[in-house]
Amino acid sequence: MPKIIDSHCHFLPDSIAKHTSFFKNGWSDIGQLNLSRDNNEIANSLLVYPTSDAHLQMGGWQNVCDIYNEEIASFAKSSGGKFIGAGILPMDTPENFTKELLRIKKLGLKVLSLASSYNGIYLSDKIFDPIFKFSEENNIPIFVHSQIINPIGEERVRDPLLSPVLEYVFDVSMCVGKLIMEGTLLKYKGLKIIFAHYGGVIPFVKERFDSTYLMLRKRDFVKDLGILPSEYFKKLFFDTSGSRSIASLLCMLEAVDSSHILFGSDFPANQDISSSIKSIQRSSLSEKDKENILDNSLFKSL
């Protein structure tokens, strides 16, 4: 069997976690993090930010970045390659993006960790262009995590179960759609973007994206995207986020090639990493597809 790379794992330094509403318990436990990696024979884990509310309690994003990026970089370096660090940016001060991006690169962080939206503004907005330009020029992949603060729909329904189950992942789907419709993916063709949770509902609405687009184009209701929406999906990457559903995986394989699907545990939100891995290993997928998903080549060039 191929080695396993976990593309979606969380760790919050205690100095950040204690300033959050949700992530105080279990998200700063280095022992459990290492144990879960060892028990599941995971070779490398990408540490991504869970889009917490720490910035609201710490006087802004820059204060969070100063601590988080330093500590994650130090932890990743001391792990001997077992952990890959993803840096975060001061999302409330876009004028400081370039400065922090340069610091992230200097710290040796290999990936950028962004949320699908910020205060209702999606990543397709032009304020994020410096991030995409830097990412493309420096071959730094971007991991897009679902936004948990004011995601799409929360102004109408705020529920402790419905918000994380539906609204968080719908926000990711809308982010993908906006990047297509606003021309971001056309402008930055060399971007490597990973979307959590299979991109939300993307695999389930692929056909509807294309059929509706073609219908609307005939009546000139939508601009010419150059290619079908589903062709843009093929250029993106999607992680499994701890899913144990083979049906969902097969649905994703109708949208993209297996080389664009990455295993992600979503630890510690998902504690049953073993079942997530075994569902892929014991599936009827070809050995090549299993290898592509469990040991994706995206991180090998970093």
C-alpha positions as a printed NumPy array, in Angstrom:
array([[  0.   ,   0.   ,   0.   ],
       [  1.161,   3.589,  -0.635],
       [  2.311,   5.791,   2.178],
       [ -0.276,   8.2  ,   3.538],
       [ -0.217,  11.978,   3.393],
       [ -2.853,  13.801,   5.442],
       [ -3.74 ,  17.046,   3.676],
       [ -6.178,  18.354,   6.305],
       [ -5.053,  18.255,   9.92 ],
       [ -5.449,  20.889,  12.641],
       [ -3.222,  22.041,  15.464],
       [ -3.677,  25.317,  17.343],
       [ -0.937,  26.523,  19.66 ],
       [ -2.361,  26.953,  23.151],
       [ -1.492,  30.645,  22.993],
       [ -4.084,  30.934,  20.208],
       [ -6.58 ,  28.266,  21.252],
       [ -7.211,  29.818,  24.669],
       [ -8.532,  32.915,  22.911],
       [-11.164,  31.01 ,  20.921],
       [-14.759,  30.089,  21.695],
       [-14.574,  26.487,  20.477],
       [-10.996,  25.271,  20.136],
       [ -9.776,  25.317,  23.754],
       [-10.093,  21.566,  24.344],
       [ -8.015,  19.037,  22.408],
       [ -6.786,  21.257,  19.6  ],
       [ -3.403,  22.011,  21.198],
       [ -2.532,  18.477,  22.281],
       [  0.768,  17.65 ,  20.579],
       [  0.805,  14.205,  22.155],
       [ -2.551,  13.236,  20.666],
       [ -1.557,  14.756,  17.335],
       [  1.59 ,  12.63 ,  17.142],
       [ -0.223,   9.55 ,  18.434],
       [ -2.937,   9.807,  15.783],
       [ -0.283,  10.183,  13.099],
       [  1.738,   7.202,  14.337],
       [ -1.268,   4.939,  14.955],
       [ -2.502,   5.483,  11.424],
       [  0.956,   5.252,   9.801],
       [  0.673,   8.737,   8.327],
       [  3.959,   9.875,   6.83 ],
       [  3.221,  13.604,   6.539],
       [  0.437,  15.858,   7.782],
       [ -0.457,  19.328,   6.525],
       [ -1.414,  21.6  ,   9.429],
       [ -4.135,  24.051,   8.362],
       [ -5.895,  26.771,  10.312],
       [ -9.484,  26.015,  11.421],
       [-10.63 ,  29.633,  10.798],
       [-11.259,  30.336,  14.465],
       [-12.494,  33.52 ,  16.122],
       [ -9.143,  34.182,  17.831],
       [ -8.641,  37.424,  15.899],
       [-11.799,  38.837,  17.485],
       [-10.372,  38.275,  20.952],
       [ -6.722,  39.098,  20.256],
       [ -7.018,  42.574,  18.762],
       [ -6.943,  41.649,  15.088],
       [ -5.492,  39.181,  12.628],
       [ -1.903,  40.432,  12.722],
       [ -1.539,  39.508,  16.385],
       [ -2.742,  36.001,  15.556],
       [ -0.405,  35.726,  12.565],
       [  2.605,  36.834,  14.602],
       [  2.145,  33.949,  17.022],
       [  0.589,  31.254,  14.827],
       [  2.983,  31.452,  11.875],
       [  6.054,  31.459,  14.129],
       [  4.877,  28.514,  16.239],
       [  3.632,  26.389,  13.335],
       [  6.861,  26.99 ,  11.41 ],
       [  8.928,  26.021,  14.455],
       [  6.835,  22.91 ,  15.08 ],
       [  6.992,  21.804,  11.451],
       [ 10.76 ,  22.319,  11.332],
       [ 11.356,  20.369,  14.536],
       [  9.224,  17.458,  13.278],
       [ 11.769,  16.482,  10.662],
       [  9.268,  16.704,   7.821],
       [  6.463,  14.811,   9.525],
       [  4.373,  17.965,   9.571],
       [  3.978,  20.574,   6.835],
       [  3.115,  24.081,   7.971],
       [  0.535,  26.352,   6.351],
       [  0.699,  30.059,   7.087],
       [ -2.149,  32.495,   7.659],
       [ -2.553,  36.141,   6.681],
       [ -3.871,  39.308,   8.383],
       [ -7.248,  39.217,   6.671],
       [ -8.434,  42.519,   8.16 ],
       [ -5.489,  44.472,   6.7  ],
       [ -5.015,  43.526,   3.009],
       [ -2.33 ,  46.182,   2.711],
       [ -0.121,  43.928,   4.842],
       [ -0.606,  40.776,   2.746],
       [  2.675,  41.076,   0.859],
       [  4.72 ,  41.706,   4.004],
       [  3.249,  38.655,   5.743],
       [  3.584,  36.515,   2.618],
       [  7.3  ,  37.272,   2.519],
       [  7.576,  36.404,   6.226],
       [  5.701,  33.133,   5.642],
       [  8.156,  32.198,   2.903],
       [ 11.131,  33.12 ,   5.115],
       [  9.725,  30.987,   7.944],
       [  9.673,  27.995,   5.602],
       [  5.907,  27.491,   5.6  ],
       [  5.045,  25.617,   2.41 ],
       [  1.299,  26.256,   2.06 ],
       [ -1.177,  29.09 ,   2.643],
       [ -4.281,  28.463,   4.736],
       [ -7.314,  30.582,   3.823],
       [-11.017,  30.489,   4.591],
       [-13.661,  30.339,   1.873],
       [-14.86 ,  33.853,   2.749],
       [-14.272,  36.692,   5.181],
       [-17.218,  38.764,   6.392],
       [-19.155,  37.674,   3.324],
       [-16.329,  38.556,   0.914],
       [-15.213,  35.568,  -1.151],
       [-11.706,  34.858,  -2.383],
       [-12.682,  36.013,  -5.874],
       [-12.564,  39.627,  -4.669],
       [ -9.68 ,  41.641,  -6.111],
       [ -8.283,  42.369,  -2.652],
       [ -6.986,  38.794,  -2.645],
       [ -5.11 ,  39.172,  -5.962],
       [ -1.712,  39.737,  -4.267],
       [ -2.124,  36.388,  -2.511],
       [ -2.86 ,  34.516,  -5.727],
       [ -0.045,  36.259,  -7.594],
       [  2.45 ,  35.373,  -4.848],
       [  1.165,  31.808,  -4.611],
       [  1.444,  31.257,  -8.349],
       [  4.909,  32.808,  -8.654],
       [  6.323,  30.904,  -5.654],
       [  4.592,  27.548,  -6.218],
       [  2.819,  27.739,  -2.857],
       [ -0.449,  25.761,  -2.755],
       [ -3.489,  27.304,  -1.06 ],
       [ -5.71 ,  25.272,   1.242],
       [ -9.25 ,  26.644,   1.499],
       [-11.038,  25.733,   4.706],
       [-14.712,  26.408,   5.314],
       [-15.537,  29.693,   7.007],
       [-17.153,  29.137,  10.387],
       [-17.85 ,  32.786,  11.247],
       [-20.887,  34.117,   9.392],
       [-20.876,  31.538,   6.575],
       [-23.441,  31.73 ,   3.802],
       [-26.999,  31.358,   5.12 ],
       [-26.263,  32.063,   8.769],
       [-28.113,  35.373,   8.593],
       [-31.276,  33.3  ,   8.101],
       [-30.511,  30.151,  10.091],
       [-28.089,  29.888,  12.996],
       [-28.165,  26.409,  14.461],
       [-25.509,  24.391,  16.361],
       [-25.96 ,  21.421,  13.991],
       [-27.259,  22.895,  10.739],
       [-24.628,  25.625,  10.532],
       [-21.575,  23.319,  10.589],
       [-23.222,  20.545,   8.571],
       [-24.698,  22.709,   5.816],
       [-23.615,  26.33 ,   5.923],
       [-19.904,  25.728,   6.437],
       [-19.625,  23.458,   3.4  ],
       [-22.001,  25.535,   1.245],
       [-19.63 ,  28.451,   1.839],
       [-16.825,  26.393,   0.266],
       [-19.01 ,  25.601,  -2.749],
       [-19.862,  29.262,  -3.228],
       [-16.175,  30.118,  -3.059],
       [-15.438,  27.705,  -5.909],
       [-18.293,  29.155,  -7.957],
       [-17.211,  32.753,  -7.365],
       [-13.621,  32.009,  -8.378],
       [-14.98 ,  30.668, -11.663],
       [-17.544,  33.39 , -12.323],
       [-15.235,  36.298, -11.406],
       [-12.454,  35.014, -13.677],
       [ -9.9  ,  34.408, -10.906],
       [ -9.07 ,  30.886, -12.056],
       [ -8.737,  32.109, -15.63 ],
       [ -6.384,  34.901, -14.576],
       [ -4.179,  32.743, -12.344],
       [ -3.943,  29.519, -14.312],
       [ -0.972,  28.198, -12.338],
       [ -2.718,  28.232,  -8.955],
       [ -2.835,  25.065,  -6.903],
       [ -5.895,  25.324,  -4.659],
       [ -7.177,  22.586,  -2.346],
       [-10.784,  22.828,  -1.195],
       [-11.885,  21.066,   1.978],
       [-14.882,  18.714,   2.233],
       [-14.904,  17.768,  -1.465],
       [-15.607,  21.41 ,  -2.231],
       [-18.92 ,  21.154,  -0.403],
       [-21.616,  20.109,  -2.865],
       [-19.434,  20.515,  -5.963],
       [-19.411,  16.79 ,  -6.939],
       [-23.192,  16.613,  -6.601],
       [-23.969,  19.708,  -8.728],
       [-21.333,  19.24 , -11.451],
       [-23.912,  18.23 , -14.06 ],
       [-26.274,  21.035, -13.054],
       [-23.452,  23.572, -13.35 ],
       [-22.866,  22.597, -16.984],
       [-26.476,  22.119, -18.091],
       [-27.645,  25.362, -16.49 ],
       [-24.673,  27.271, -17.872],
       [-25.382,  26.041, -21.418],
       [-29.078,  26.867, -21.099],
       [-28.35 ,  30.388, -19.849],
       [-25.667,  30.985, -22.51 ],
       [-28.241,  30.368, -25.252],
       [-30.248,  33.272, -23.881],
       [-27.173,  35.379, -23.11 ],
       [-28.053,  35.43 , -19.394],
       [-24.537,  34.506, -18.284],
       [-21.133,  35.569, -19.547],
       [-18.943,  33.292, -21.653],
       [-16.609,  31.395, -19.321],
       [-14.547,  30.048, -22.202],
       [-14.993,  26.459, -21.041],
       [-17.68 ,  24.556, -19.171],
       [-17.729,  25.108, -15.398],
       [-16.844,  21.45 , -14.854],
       [-13.613,  21.972, -16.805],
       [-12.519,  24.417, -14.118],
       [-13.164,  21.791, -11.448],
       [-10.595,  19.543, -13.108],
       [ -7.888,  22.131, -12.431],
       [ -8.627,  22.233,  -8.683],
       [ -7.864,  19.873,  -5.81 ],
       [-10.33 ,  18.534,  -3.241],
       [ -9.759,  16.768,   0.065],
       [-11.842,  14.039,   1.67 ],
       [-12.022,  15.739,   5.121],
       [-12.451,  12.515,   7.051],
       [-15.299,  11.169,   4.937],
       [-15.845,   7.415,   5.064],
       [-18.359,   7.347,   2.217],
       [-17.171,   5.545,  -0.901],
       [-20.277,   6.826,  -2.707],
       [-19.16 ,  10.416,  -2.08 ],
       [-15.664,   9.58 ,  -3.286],
       [-17.017,   7.984,  -6.468],
       [-19.133,  11.068,  -7.035],
       [-16.037,  13.242,  -6.731],
       [-14.283,  10.988,  -9.239],
       [-16.954,  11.944, -11.756],
       [-15.806,  15.552, -11.416],
       [-12.016,  15.236, -11.202],
       [ -9.24 ,  12.729, -11.736],
       [ -7.971,  10.831,  -8.677],
       [ -4.734,  12.841,  -8.83 ],
       [ -6.808,  15.872,  -7.785],
       [ -8.343,  14.198,  -4.732],
       [ -6.346,  14.252,  -1.484],
       [ -6.896,  12.253,   1.655],
       [ -7.628,  14.554,   4.595],
       [ -8.387,  13.394,   8.127],
       [ -9.821,  16.638,   9.549],
       [ -8.243,  15.688,  12.887],
       [ -9.104,  16.4  ,  15.695],
       [-12.646,  17.196,  14.516],
       [-12.66 ,  13.642,  13.131],
       [-11.289,  11.178,  15.668],
       [-11.839,   8.016,  13.612],
       [ -9.009,   8.445,  11.137],
       [ -8.551,   4.701,  10.749],
       [-12.014,   4.201,   9.249],
       [-11.473,   7.088,   6.842],
       [ -8.278,   5.482,   5.554],
       [ -9.664,   1.942,   5.429],
       [-12.678,   3.037,   3.403],
       [-10.268,   4.018,   0.624],
       [ -7.913,   1.067,   1.031],
       [-10.762,  -1.486,   0.938],
       [-12.676,   0.16 ,  -1.9  ],
       [-12.917,  -1.198,  -5.44 ],
       [-10.792,   1.65 ,  -6.77 ],
       [ -7.694,   0.762,  -8.736],
       [ -4.423,   0.637,  -6.852],
       [ -3.277,   3.674,  -8.826],
       [ -6.327,   5.674,  -7.768],
       [ -5.806,   4.681,  -4.139],
       [ -2.179,   5.758,  -4.33 ],
       [ -3.123,   9.082,  -5.94 ],
       [ -5.552,   9.84 ,  -3.117],
       [ -3.581,   8.577,  -0.119],
       [ -0.128,   9.675,  -1.308],
       [ -0.921,  12.651,  -3.51 ],
       [  1.986,  14.068,  -5.463],
       [  0.95 ,  17.699,  -4.916],
       [  3.196,  18.109,  -1.886],
       [  6.172,  16.203,  -3.252],
       [  7.495,  19.215,  -5.161],
       [  7.416,  21.54 ,  -2.142]])
